[in-house]
Amino acid sequence: MDSGPSAPTRIAFLDFELLLAQRLLLRAGRPLPIGARAYDLLVLLASQPGEVLSNRVLMAGVWPRRVVVEANLRVQIAALRKLLGDGVSAIVNVAGRGYAFTAVPAPQLAPDAQAPAGATASCSASIVAGLVRCTSKPAANARATSSCCP
């Protein structure tokens, strides 16, 4: 019996890769030091690229069953922005609404699939850090799409 699509084991964007089972963040294949809360926040944001997630949703996902102030969220966002660096703002604040992950995710390959010849693991050579334009009131049917890798 097929239970539908399996949960992703990794999330790739730009030259970064989140290995979910190992709780690792890699950049160009090398592990980066990242705190547990920052990691959880990055996974939550990166798993819903282009979606504006409210501060309340983010805090509930990162600090379940705990009461925390929004300053904790801002500190973790600042740490992630610094870690991701390189002048690319992969996480944007949408005033009065929350935060959105704006880095274009790399396509996910099935475990037995092979990337086209000459393609990198994240196809970073063929994608631009496309930013999803977040407005104060997005259209109900607005969707962001991207494609890369021939």
Backbone as a ProteinNet text record, in pm:
[ID]
protein_1_A
[PRIMARY]
MDSGPSAPTRIAFLDFELLLAQRLLLRAGRPLPIGARAYDLLVLLASQPGEVLSNRVLMAGVWPRRVVVEANLRVQIAALRKLLGDGVSAIVNVAGRGYAFTAVPAPQLAPDAQAPAGATASCSASIVAGLVRCTSKPAANARATSSCCP
[TERTIARY]
84.5	0	88.4	65.1	144.8	82.8	163	112.3	132.7	157.3	176.3	323.2	352.7	491.7	560.9	686.4	759.7	807	829.3	877.3	1017.7	1049.4	1183.7	1290.1	1406.4	1518.2	1619	1601.8	1692.2	1620.1	1670.2	1622.1	1746.3	1752.2	1868.9	1827.1	1911.2	1888.8	2023.7	2035.8	2163.7	2273.4	2379.6	2481.3	2473.9	2354.8	2330.5	2247.1	2258.7	2178.8	2147.5	2020.9	1977.1	1954.8	2028.1	2007.8	1920.4	1794.5	1696.4	1719	1748.6	1767.6	1889.8	1993.5	2117.1	2118.4	2017.7	2010.8	2138.5	2178.8	2300.1	2266	2341.8	2338.6	2474.5	2474.6	2598.7	2603.2	2723.3	2745.5	2857	2826.6	2922.3	2978.6	2892.3	2931	2998.3	3021.4	3088.6	2989.6	2994.3	2901.6	2926.6	2818.4	2826	2774.6	2834.8	2783.6	2651.6	2551.2	2420.1	2352.7	2293.4	2222.8	2093.3	2043	1922	1801.1	1782.4	1666.1	1678.9	1798.4	1820.2	1796.6	1841.9	1821.4	1671.8	1599.5	1455.4	1383.9	1423.8	1364	1393.6	1517	1554.2	1476.7	1462.8	1386.5	1240.7	1183.7	1044.6	1025.5	1114.4	1104.3	1133.7	1242.2	1285	1188.8	1113.4	1018.4	893.2	879.4	764.6	812.9	897.9	955.7	849.3	869.2	776.6	653.4	629.4	513.4	550.6	462.7	483.6	431.3	520.4	483.5	479.7	371.2	356.3	454.6	483.3	571.5	515.7	384.4	321.7	344.8	328.1	350.2	496.4	587	730	767.4	718.3	752.6	692.9	571.7	510.5	587	641.9	717.4	855.4	917.2	1054.1	1055.7	960.4	952.3	815.8	788.1	656.2	635.8	513.7	474.8	559.6	613	690	639	646.1	612.2	742.9	757.2	877.5	835.7	923.9	896.2	950.6	896.9	936.8	1083.8	1145.2	1288.6	1369.7	1325.8	1395.7	1393.2	1280	1266.8	1358.6	1360.1	1445.6	1593	1633.7	1773.5	1808	1719.9	1746	1746.1	1656.8	1654.4	1785.5	1831.9	1958.5	2074.3	2074.8	2181.5	2178.3	2059	2047.3	2093.5	2053.6	2096	2247.7	2307.9	2454.6	2518.8	2464.7	2518.8	2506.2	2392	2370.4	2450.5	2466.7	2555.6	2556.3	2670.7	2699.1	2605.4	2548.9	2466.2	2333.3	2302.8	2175.4	2081.3	1971.1	1875	1777	1805.4	1719.9	1596.1	1599	1486.1	1447	1324.6	1278.8	1165.1	1160.6	1052.3	942.7	821.7	705.8	633.1	646.5	597.8	454.9	438.6	307.3	254.6	330.3	281.9	372.2	503.5	595.1	718.5	766.6	888.4	862.4	941.1	931.6	1071.8	1084.3	1208.9	1204.7	1302.3	1294.7	1400.1	1488.5	1586.7	1515.1	1548.6	1485.9	1536.7	1446.9	1492	1541.9	1643.1	1693.2	1595.2	1583.5	1490.8	1533.5	1435.5	1462.6	1463.5	1567.1	1575.7	1532.2	1467.2	1433.2	1563	1563.9	1687.2	1758.3	1682	1746.7	1766.8	1729	1745.1	1886.4	1929.3	2060.4	2043.5	2130.4	2128.6	2182.7	2139.3	2193.1	2343.7	2412.2	2556.9	2591.2	2690	2735.6	2658.1	2553	2475.1	2538.7	2532.2	2581.5	2469.8	2503.5	2403.5	2288.4	2316.7	2209.4	2173.1	2236.3	2211.4	2234	2320.7	2337.5	2392.3	2460.2	2512.2	2400.7	2286.9	2181.3	2063.3	2069.5	1959.6	2009.6	1924	1953.5	1878.2	1931.3	1863	1735.8	1641.1	1516.6	1441.8	1400.1	1326.9	1178.9	1101.4	957.3	909.7	837.6	790.7	675.5	695.7	593.2	521.4	393.2	314.7	233.4	175.6	98.2	-29.4	-77.9	-199.2	-183.2	-124.8	-102	-233.2	-231.8	-348.9	-373.3	-498.7	-533.6	-476.8	-463.9	-415.9	-270.5	-197.5	-57.8	28.1	114.2	204.5	340.7	442.8	578.8	628.1	685.5	741	881.4	960.1	1094.9	1136.3	1232	1286.2	1433.2	1507	1649.4	1694.8	1812.5	1873.8	1805.7	1878	1819	1773.3
-117.7	0	123.1	213.7	335	442.7	501.6	604.9	743.7	753.4	883.2	918.4	1043	1083.3	1082.3	1039.2	1034.1	1173.4	1191.5	1319.9	1344.8	1470	1498.1	1467.9	1429.6	1403	1515.7	1606.3	1719.4	1836.2	1954.8	2076.2	2147.9	2173.3	2239.5	2375.2	2475.1	2608.8	2677.9	2764.2	2830.5	2725.4	2747.4	2642.6	2576.3	2577.7	2517.7	2391.5	2305.6	2184	2152.3	2132.6	2089.3	1939	1864.1	1719.2	1696.6	1666.9	1665.9	1556	1435.4	1324.9	1347.1	1407.1	1430.6	1566.1	1649.3	1785.1	1863.8	1860	1929.1	2034.8	2144.7	2244.9	2241.5	2217.7	2213.5	2332.7	2384.2	2485	2433.2	2413.9	2356.8	2225.8	2147.2	2016.2	2015.1	2132.3	2139.1	2178	2107.5	2138.2	2278	2345.9	2476.3	2464.4	2537.9	2536.2	2613.7	2551	2615.4	2563.2	2653.5	2615.7	2542.7	2472.1	2391.4	2476.9	2590	2675.6	2738	2784.3	2842.7	2736.9	2614.5	2505.6	2479.1	2466.7	2441.5	2553.3	2676.5	2790.6	2786.6	2755.5	2747.5	2636.6	2522	2411.9	2453.5	2516.7	2560.9	2659.7	2756.6	2855.8	2794.9	2717.9	2662.7	2556.7	2494.2	2392.6	2455.3	2587.4	2657.9	2784.2	2768.1	2885.3	2975.4	3105	3201.9	3227.7	3144.8	3162.1	3254.2	3347.5	3433.2	3358.5	3332.3	3263.2	3366.2	3368.4	3466.9	3438.5	3542.6	3525.8	3419.4	3418.9	3321.6	3178.6	3155.2	3021.9	2981.3	3073.1	3042.6	3011.7	3092.4	3069.4	2938.2	2905	2778.2	2659.5	2674.6	2566.1	2547.1	2655.8	2648.7	2629.8	2689.2	2678	2620.9	2494.5	2438.8	2430.9	2457.8	2450.6	2540.3	2648.7	2744.9	2885.7	2969.1	3109	3183.8	3246.2	3323.6	3458.9	3554.7	3686.8	3692.9	3784	3794.3	3829.2	3885.4	3916.9	3789.7	3677.1	3549.8	3513.6	3534.8	3506.8	3598.6	3726.8	3821.7	3785.9	3739.9	3699.1	3580.6	3482.3	3364.1	3400.2	3488.8	3534.6	3605.5	3691.5	3762.8	3664.5	3562.2	3460.9	3385.7	3351.8	3282.1	3369.9	3495.4	3586.6	3599.2	3607.1	3617	3488.5	3375.4	3246.3	3225.3	3260.9	3244.1	3346.4	3466	3570	3597.5	3643.8	3673.7	3775.6	3863.2	3969.4	3924.3	3796.7	3745.2	3734	3803.7	3795.7	3683.3	3566.6	3450.3	3453.5	3537.4	3549.2	3696.2	3725.3	3863.9	3881.5	4001	4037.9	4103	4060.2	4121.5	4194.8	4326.4	4409.2	4374.2	4349.3	4320.3	4181	4100	3966	3854.5	3871.4	3765	3762.2	3641.5	3622.6	3525.3	3541.3	3450.9	3409.1	3284.8	3231.7	3255.6	3329.8	3374	3312.8	3229.5	3163.5	3056.3	3046.7	2947.1	2809.1	2717.2	2582.4	2509.3	2428.4	2344.3	2229.8	2177.9	2067	1943.6	1868.7	1746.2	1629.2	1549.6	1430.8	1309.7	1217.5	1091.5	1021.3	938.4	873.3	796.6	737.6	659.4	739.1	866.3	949.4	1005.4	1035.1	1094.6	1233.8	1324	1460.3	1459.2	1552.3	1561	1585.3	1539.3	1557	1704.4	1735.2	1872.3	1952.2	1894.2	1967.3	1949.9	2052.9	2042.1	1989.1	1952.3	1896.2	1992.9	2119.2	2214.4	2295.4	2266.4	2339.9	2488.7	2525.3	2666.4	2746.9	2682.2	2756.9	2802.6	2734.7	2769.3	2841.8	2869.1	2942.8	3072	3165.1	3292.3	3291.8	3358.7	3364.8	3445.7	3384.7	3454.4	3490.3	3611.9	3657.3	3662.5	3605.7	3609.3	3741.8	3813.5	3943.4	3922.9	3968.1	3955.9	4089.4	4085.8	4206.9	4198.5	4309	4308.1	4226	4207.5	4128.7	4048.7	3928.2	3850.7	3800.7	3781.8	3726.7	3584.7	3546.8	3414.2	3303.3	3328	3223.5	3243.5	3331.5	3357.8	3236.6	3200.6	3087.3	3125.4	3074.9	3097.2	2966.5	2973.5	2854.6	2884.8	2782.1	2798.3	2668.1	2678.3	2557.8	2580.7	2474.9	2481.6	2343.1	2333.7	2209	2157.3	2153.9	2106.4	1962.6
0	0	0	-92.8	-104	-16.6	70.7	160.6	102.9	-27.4	-90.6	-96.6	-132.8	-145.1	-9.2	-10.5	115.2	153	281.3	331.5	278.1	249.8	198.2	303.3	257	347.8	344.5	244.8	234.3	169.8	200	135.8	85.8	-43.9	-102.6	-158.6	-137.1	-190.5	-201.4	-304.1	-330.1	-324.5	-245.1	-231.7	-94.2	-34.5	96.5	81	180.7	184.8	330.2	359.7	491.7	485.6	565.9	575.5	698.3	674.5	781.8	884.7	841.5	936.2	1025.3	969.4	1045	1115.5	1089.1	1144.8	1114.2	986.8	942.7	839	843.7	738.3	671.1	540.2	463.2	369	349.3	245.6	158	31.8	-63.2	-8.1	56.4	106.9	242.9	301.1	432.1	541	655	764.6	821.9	854.9	919.6	1061.8	1154.5	1291.5	1297.6	1354.4	1366.3	1492	1567.4	1688.8	1658.1	1757.4	1739.5	1701.6	1769.1	1739.3	1600.1	1565.5	1432.7	1325.3	1350	1254	1235.3	1346	1338.1	1262.3	1287.1	1219.2	1069.3	1033.6	892.5	821.2	884.2	824	804.3	904.3	895.6	780.7	769.2	662.1	525	515.7	386.4	334	421.5	376.1	314.4	327.7	269.9	198.1	96.3	29.9	-32.4	-14.3	-70.6	13.5	113.3	200.3	316	347.3	463.1	585	679.8	803.4	915.6	988.4	1095.3	1208.2	1284.6	1400.1	1494.1	1511.2	1600.8	1552.7	1423.1	1365.7	1381.6	1353.1	1365.4	1509.9	1602.4	1743.3	1793.6	1750.7	1791.7	1734	1613.8	1551.9	1611	1654.8	1706.7	1858.2	1926.7	2072	2110.9	2076.7	2109.8	2261.3	2301.8	2443.4	2533.4	2478	2557.2	2526	2626.2	2606.4	2586.7	2470.3	2440.1	2382.9	2394.9	2338.7	2196.2	2116.9	1976.5	1959.6	2061.1	2052.1	2027.7	2083	2059.6	1911.3	1849	1706	1625.6	1659	1587.1	1600.8	1718.1	1739.7	1649.9	1641.4	1558.3	1409.3	1368.2	1228.5	1195.5	1285.2	1262.8	1251.9	1337.3	1332.4	1199.4	1152	1023.2	907.7	909.4	802.1	798.7	915.3	922.6	871	910	868.9	717.7	662	518.3	438.3	491.9	440.9	292.8	245.5	104.5	41.8	122.4	67.2	9.7	19.6	-29.8	89.2	82.9	191.7	160.9	214.4	191.2	279.3	382.2	474.1	479	441.7	443.2	542.7	599.4	688.7	606.1	628.7	565	677.3	676.7	787	827.1	955.2	1009.7	982.3	906.9	871	917.4	911.5	951.8	864.8	836.1	758.3	644.4	538.1	423.3	381.7	339.6	285.6	136	83.3	-55.6	-146.7	-94.6	-181.4	-262.5	-388.5	-474.9	-435.8	-400.8	-367.1	-490.6	-470.2	-579.1	-597.9	-719.5	-742.3	-664.1	-619.9	-545.8	-643.1	-637.1	-721.6	-641.5	-707.5	-642.8	-607.1	-500.7	-458.2	-568.6	-663.6	-768.1	-897.3	-897.1	-1017.1	-1023.7	-1144	-1162.6	-1219.4	-1175.2	-1227.5	-1369.4	-1451.4	-1587.1	-1584	-1687.9	-1694.8	-1684.4	-1602.5	-1585.8	-1482.8	-1425.3	-1325.4	-1188.7	-1107.4	-970.6	-883.5	-760.3	-670.5	-647.7	-639.1	-614.1	-737.4	-850.4	-974.5	-955.1	-860	-827.5	-943.1	-1037.6	-1151.8	-1243.6	-1240.8	-1335.1	-1272.6	-1142.3	-1081.4	-1021	-1015.8	-952.2	-821.8	-723.3	-593.9	-611.7	-681.3	-713.3	-587.4	-582.7	-466.1	-499.5	-412.6	-428.7	-372.7	-451.3	-406	-309.5	-189	-86.2	-74.2	-89.2	-75.5	51.3	89.4	212.6	198.8	77.2	56.1	-72.1	-64	-185.3	-245.3	-374.5	-441.9	-393.5	-384.7	-334	-420.9	-549.9	-640	-681	-612.4	-648.8	-616.9	-712.6	-693.4	-746.5	-679.6	-727.7	-788.2	-906.2	-968.4	-1015.7	-1024.3	-1077.3	-1142.6	-1230.5	-1290.1	-1315.3	-1306.5	-1335.9	-1376.8	-1414.8	-1458.4	-1585	-1694.7	-1820.9	-1811.7
[MASK]
++++++++++++++++++++++++++++++++++++++++++++++++++++++++++++++++++++++++++++++++++++++++++++++++++++++++++++++++++++++++++++++++++++++++++++++++++++++

